[in-house]
Amino acid sequence: MVQHIRNVALREWKRLVSRPIYLLSSVFAMLFCYLFFLTLLSEGMPEQLPIGIIDSDNTSLSRTLERNINASPQVEIVRRYASFTEARKDMQKGNIYAVIDIGRGFQADLQASRQPTLAYYVNDVFLVAGSLSYKDLTYISELMTAFIQQQTLQARGVVGDENLLPLLQPIAIDTHQLANPQANYNVYLSNVLLPGVLQLLIIMFTIYCIGVEIKQNTTHEWLSAGKGSMLAALTGKVLPHTLMFTLLGILGVFLLYGVMRFPMNGSIAWMCVAMFLFVLAHQAIGIFIIGVFPRMRDAISLGVFYGLLSFTFAGFTFPIEAMPRGAQIFAGLFPIRYYFRIYVNEALNGADIRYSLIYFAAMAAFLILPFLVYLRLAKAIAQEDQEEIKNSTFNEQLQ
């Protein structure tokens, strides 16, 4: 059996290296994703987001507010507008992400204690840019308000930090962000986004490498390499892909936690084990899909749908607990969900490995799927093999 598996694996490896499109759409595609995402978000958070300002007051206070906004690292005022209509058109074109509107009489109303209004217009079509712009503008305006209150209190004779601070900030908030204290978007996104791309490639390749044998009528050659053993043929077929995608996955683990120095409070070795099971689980899913739908076109369509849906049910963008009860059930059908839980326990929380064993077992449970469709897939391949033999015999008789 080992020799038969080896023969099929060598045949599959020759197919991989003989067609550049295989390596281009797997190895080089994944390497490009590593390079693209890790360099795109290398700064951690977006900075110098372009915004606009409408200063109808044009006083020393409004100019001070403008200078404070420009001093912030996350936003930058790139243009001043005379009217809101002009600013709105620029925002609709995507040239700016937010507009701050300082109304006429802003300083006079403030000095007269008439509570002036400061208006923000934020483009939330760009979720990250819009939310960060709004957060930064709100923070700066609150600081400006505290500064004005400080000047007012000092003018009334209240001096000394011990007297001013309780009036300016009755409740002091001491914030400690866990796991990702820098609020680094690269840490937040790349740890699940890159495995998500990898699992999509694994499913597609597994479906394609089996489906193309059926489509191109080469099942007889494939089974012959395994001496007629379907188990040997199937194992040898996916074995080179297992090695290739496992190496790519482990490379990603070392890039994230070794090179990029992302938070790792546990063991990189356990993350590598999780990655190995991650690859096997998605190969098992690919075999299951092509077993249920032997036509490659249908199988690839279902594989793409499943792979894209897994981004939703991973739980890193929207919490599973906040989903409807009926939707929460489907989260258990995606191995990336368990990989994400292992990542949280191991890398972020540094929890003991016993708290993650259930998730390792859950990913290993997906290896049962190929056996559920083994007979159906064997029957489909056997029928294709018989048709191929008949066609070759008919062609020989014609000759």
C-alpha positions in Angstrom: 0.0 0.0 0.0 2.8 2.4 0.9 4.5 1.7 -2.5 1.2 2.3 -4.4 0.7 5.6 -2.5 4.2 6.6 -3.4 3.7 5.9 -7.1 0.5 8.0 -7.2 2.2 10.8 -5.2 5.1 10.9 -7.7 2.7 11.0 -10.6 0.8 13.9 -9.0 4.1 15.7 -8.2 5.1 15.5 -11.8 1.8 16.9 -12.9 2.3 19.8 -10.5 5.8 20.8 -11.6 5.0 20.2 -15.3 2.2 22.8 -15.4 3.3 26.3 -14.2 -0.3 27.3 -13.7 -0.5 24.9 -10.7 2.4 26.5 -8.8 1.5 30.0 -9.9 -2.0 29.7 -8.5 -1.0 28.1 -5.3 2.6 28.8 -4.1 3.1 32.1 -5.8 -0.5 33.3 -5.1 -0.1 32.6 -1.4 3.4 34.2 -1.2 1.9 37.2 -2.9 -0.9 37.4 -0.3 1.7 37.2 2.5 3.7 40.0 0.9 0.7 42.1 0.0 -1.2 42.0 3.3 1.8 42.2 5.6 3.2 45.3 3.8 -0.2 46.9 3.1 -0.9 47.1 6.9 2.7 47.4 8.0 1.9 50.7 9.8 -0.6 49.0 12.0 -3.3 51.6 11.6 -4.2 54.0 8.7 -2.6 57.4 9.2 -3.0 60.8 7.6 -6.6 60.1 6.4 -7.7 63.0 4.2 -10.5 65.2 5.5 -11.9 68.6 4.7 -13.0 71.6 6.8 -15.6 74.4 6.4 -14.5 77.3 8.6 -17.4 79.8 8.5 -16.3 81.4 11.7 -12.7 82.1 10.8 -11.6 83.2 14.3 -8.5 82.4 16.4 -10.4 79.6 18.1 -11.5 77.9 14.9 -7.9 78.2 13.5 -6.6 76.7 16.8 -9.0 73.8 16.3 -7.8 73.3 12.8 -4.2 73.2 13.9 -5.0 70.6 16.6 -6.7 68.4 14.0 -3.7 68.6 11.7 -1.4 67.7 14.6 -3.3 64.4 14.9 -1.4 61.5 13.2 -4.6 59.8 11.9 -6.2 62.6 10.0 -5.0 65.5 7.8 -6.9 68.5 6.5 -6.2 68.5 2.8 -8.6 71.2 1.7 -10.7 74.1 3.0 -14.2 74.5 1.6 -16.4 77.6 1.3 -19.7 75.7 1.4 -21.0 72.3 2.4 -22.2 71.5 -1.1 -18.7 71.7 -2.4 -17.4 69.5 0.5 -20.2 67.0 -0.1 -19.3 66.5 -3.7 -15.7 65.9 -2.9 -16.7 63.3 -0.2 -19.0 61.5 -2.7 -16.0 61.3 -5.1 -14.0 59.6 -2.4 -11.4 62.4 -2.2 -12.0 62.9 1.5 -13.4 60.7 4.3 -14.9 63.3 6.6 -15.8 67.0 6.8 -15.8 69.2 9.9 -18.1 72.2 9.8 -17.4 75.1 12.1 -20.5 77.4 12.0 -20.5 81.1 12.0 -20.3 82.6 15.5 -18.6 79.6 17.0 -16.2 81.5 19.2 -18.8 84.2 20.2 -21.3 81.5 21.2 -18.7 79.7 23.2 -17.6 82.8 25.0 -21.2 83.7 25.8 -21.9 80.2 27.1 -24.5 79.5 24.4 -23.2 76.0 23.6 -22.2 76.2 19.9 -22.5 73.2 17.6 -19.6 71.5 15.8 -20.8 69.3 13.0 -19.1 66.2 11.5 -20.0 64.6 8.3 -18.3 61.1 7.9 -18.4 58.8 4.9 -19.2 55.4 6.5 -19.1 53.7 3.2 -15.4 53.2 4.0 -15.9 51.6 7.4 -12.4 51.7 8.8 -11.6 55.2 7.4 -14.9 56.6 8.4 -14.9 55.2 11.9 -11.3 56.3 12.6 -12.0 59.8 11.3 -15.0 60.2 13.5 -13.2 58.8 16.5 -10.2 61.2 16.0 -12.4 64.3 15.4 -14.5 63.5 18.5 -11.4 63.1 20.6 -9.9 66.3 19.4 -13.1 68.3 20.0 -13.4 66.9 23.5 -9.8 68.0 24.2 -10.6 71.4 22.8 -13.6 71.6 25.1 -11.5 70.6 28.1 -8.9 73.3 27.2 -11.6 76.0 27.0 -13.1 74.9 30.3 -9.6 75.0 31.8 -9.1 78.6 30.6 -12.5 79.6 31.9 -11.9 78.1 35.3 -8.4 79.7 35.6 -10.0 83.1 34.7 -12.4 82.6 37.6 -9.5 81.9 40.0 -9.4 78.1 40.1 -5.7 77.1 39.8 -3.7 74.0 40.5 -4.2 70.5 38.9 -5.7 69.2 42.1 -8.5 71.7 41.8 -8.9 71.7 38.0 -8.8 68.0 37.1 -11.9 66.9 39.3 -13.9 69.6 37.5 -12.6 68.8 34.0 -12.7 65.0 34.3 -14.8 63.9 37.3 -14.1 60.2 36.4 -10.7 59.2 35.2 -10.7 56.3 32.7 -7.7 54.1 32.8 -7.9 51.9 29.6 -5.8 48.8 29.1 -6.3 47.0 25.7 -5.6 43.3 26.1 -3.8 41.1 23.5 -3.4 43.9 20.9 -2.5 47.0 23.0 -1.4 49.0 19.9 -4.8 48.5 18.2 -2.8 47.2 15.3 -5.1 46.4 12.3 -2.4 44.1 10.9 -2.6 41.9 14.0 -6.4 42.0 13.9 -6.8 41.1 10.2 -3.8 39.1 9.0 -4.1 36.4 11.6 -7.3 35.1 10.2 -7.4 36.7 6.7 -4.3 34.9 5.5 -5.4 31.5 6.8 -8.8 32.2 5.1 -7.1 32.7 1.8 -5.1 29.5 2.3 -8.2 27.4 3.1 -9.8 28.7 -0.1 -6.8 27.6 -2.1 -6.7 24.2 -0.4 -10.4 23.4 -1.1 -10.1 24.6 -4.8 -7.0 22.6 -5.4 -8.3 19.4 -3.8 -11.5 19.6 -5.9 -9.6 20.4 -9.0 -6.9 17.7 -8.8 -9.6 15.0 -8.5 -12.2 16.6 -10.8 -9.7 17.1 -13.6 -8.9 13.4 -13.7 -12.6 12.7 -14.3 -13.0 15.6 -16.8 -9.9 14.7 -18.9 -10.7 10.9 -18.8 -7.4 10.0 -17.1 -8.9 8.0 -14.2 -7.6 4.7 -15.7 -4.0 6.0 -15.6 -4.5 7.4 -12.1 -5.9 4.1 -10.7 -3.2 2.1 -12.5 -0.6 4.1 -10.6 -2.3 2.9 -7.4 -2.6 -0.7 -8.7 -6.4 -0.4 -8.7 -6.6 0.7 -5.0 -8.9 3.6 -4.6 -7.6 4.4 -1.2 -4.0 4.5 -2.4 -5.0 6.6 -5.4 -6.8 9.1 -3.3 -4.2 9.3 -0.6 -1.3 9.7 -3.1 -3.3 12.3 -5.0 -3.6 14.7 -2.1 -0.3 13.9 -0.4 1.9 16.4 -2.4 -0.8 19.1 -1.9 -0.7 18.4 1.9 3.0 18.9 2.0 2.9 22.0 -0.2 0.1 23.8 1.7 1.4 22.7 5.1 4.8 24.3 4.3 3.0 27.5 3.1 0.9 27.6 6.3 3.9 27.1 8.6 5.8 29.7 6.6 2.9 32.1 7.4 3.0 31.2 11.1 6.7 32.1 11.3 6.1 35.3 9.2 3.4 36.5 11.6 4.9 35.6 14.9 8.6 35.5 14.1 9.2 38.2 11.5 6.3 40.6 12.2 6.5 40.0 15.9 2.7 39.7 16.3 1.5 38.9 19.9 2.4 35.3 20.8 1.9 34.4 24.4 1.9 30.7 23.9 3.8 28.3 21.7 4.5 28.6 18.0 4.8 24.8 17.8 1.2 24.3 18.8 0.2 26.9 16.1 2.1 24.8 13.6 0.2 21.7 14.7 -3.0 23.6 14.4 -2.0 24.7 10.9 -1.3 21.0 9.9 -4.7 19.9 11.0 -6.2 23.0 9.3 -4.8 21.8 6.0 -5.9 18.3 6.4 -9.4 19.4 7.4 -9.9 21.5 4.3 -8.6 18.8 2.1 -11.1 16.5 3.6 -13.8 19.0 2.8 -12.6 19.3 -0.8 -12.8 15.5 -1.2 -16.3 15.5 0.4 -17.5 18.1 -2.0 -16.1 16.4 -5.2 -17.6 13.2 -3.8 -21.0 14.6 -3.5 -20.8 16.5 -6.8 -18.5 14.6 -9.2 -19.0 17.2 -11.9 -16.1 19.6 -11.4 -18.1 22.7 -12.3 -20.7 22.1 -9.6 -18.1 21.1 -7.1 -15.9 24.2 -7.6 -19.0 26.4 -7.3 -19.9 24.9 -4.0 -16.3 25.0 -2.8 -16.1 28.7 -3.5 -19.4 29.4 -1.8 -18.3 27.4 1.3 -14.8 29.0 1.4 -16.2 32.5 1.2 -18.9 31.8 3.8 -16.2 30.6 6.2 -14.9 34.2 6.5 -18.3 35.2 8.1 -18.5 32.2 10.5 -14.8 32.4 11.6 -16.0 34.9 14.2 -13.2 37.5 13.8 -15.3 40.2 12.2 -18.7 39.7 13.8 -19.0 37.7 17.0 -20.8 34.4 16.7 -22.5 34.9 20.0 -24.3 38.0 18.6 -25.7 36.1 15.6 -29.2 34.6 15.6 -29.4 31.2 17.3 -30.1 29.5 14.0 -27.0 31.0 12.4 -24.7 30.1 15.3 -25.3 26.4 14.6 -23.5 26.7 11.2 -20.3 28.1 12.8 -19.3 24.6 13.8 -19.2 23.5 10.1 -16.1 25.5 9.4 -12.6 24.4 10.5 -11.3 28.0 10.4 -13.6 28.8 13.4 -11.7 26.2 15.5 -8.3 27.5 14.2 -9.4 31.0 15.2 -10.3 29.8 18.7 -6.9 28.1 19.0 -5.2 31.3 17.9 -7.1 33.3 20.6 -6.2 30.8 23.3 -2.7 30.2 22.3 -1.4 33.4 20.8 -3.4 36.1 22.5 -4.4 34.7 25.9 -1.4 32.3 26.4 -3.8 29.8 27.9 -2.7 26.2 28.7 -3.0 23.8 25.8 -5.6 21.7 27.5 -8.1 24.5 26.9 -7.6 24.2 23.1 -7.6 20.4 22.8 -11.3 20.4 22.0 -10.7 22.6 19.0 -7.8 20.3 17.8 -10.2 17.4 18.1 -12.9 19.3 16.2 -10.6 19.9 13.3 -9.5 16.3 13.3 -13.1 15.2 13.1 -13.4 16.7 9.6 -11.1 13.8 8.4 -14.2 11.6 8.6 -15.8 13.4 5.7 -13.9 11.5 2.9 -15.1 8.2 4.2 -18.7 9.3 4.0 -18.4 9.8 0.2 -15.8 7.1 -0.4 -18.1 4.6 -2.2 -19.9 7.3 -4.2 -16.5 8.8 -5.4 -15.1 5.4 -6.1 -18.2 4.5 -8.1 -18.0 7.7 -10.2 -14.3 7.2 -10.9 -14.8 3.5 -11.7 -17.6 4.4 -14.2 -15.3 6.9 -15.8 -12.5 4.3 -15.9 -14.8 1.8 -17.6 -15.9 4.4 -20.2 -12.2 5.3 -20.9 -11.3 1.6 -21.4 -14.3 1.2 -23.8 -13.3 4.3 -25.7 -9.7 3.1 -26.0 -10.8 -0.4 -27.2 -13.2 1.1 -29.7 -10.5 3.4 -31.1 -8.1 0.4 -31.4 -10.8 -1.5 -33.4 -11.3 1.4 -35.7 -7.6 1.6 -36.4 
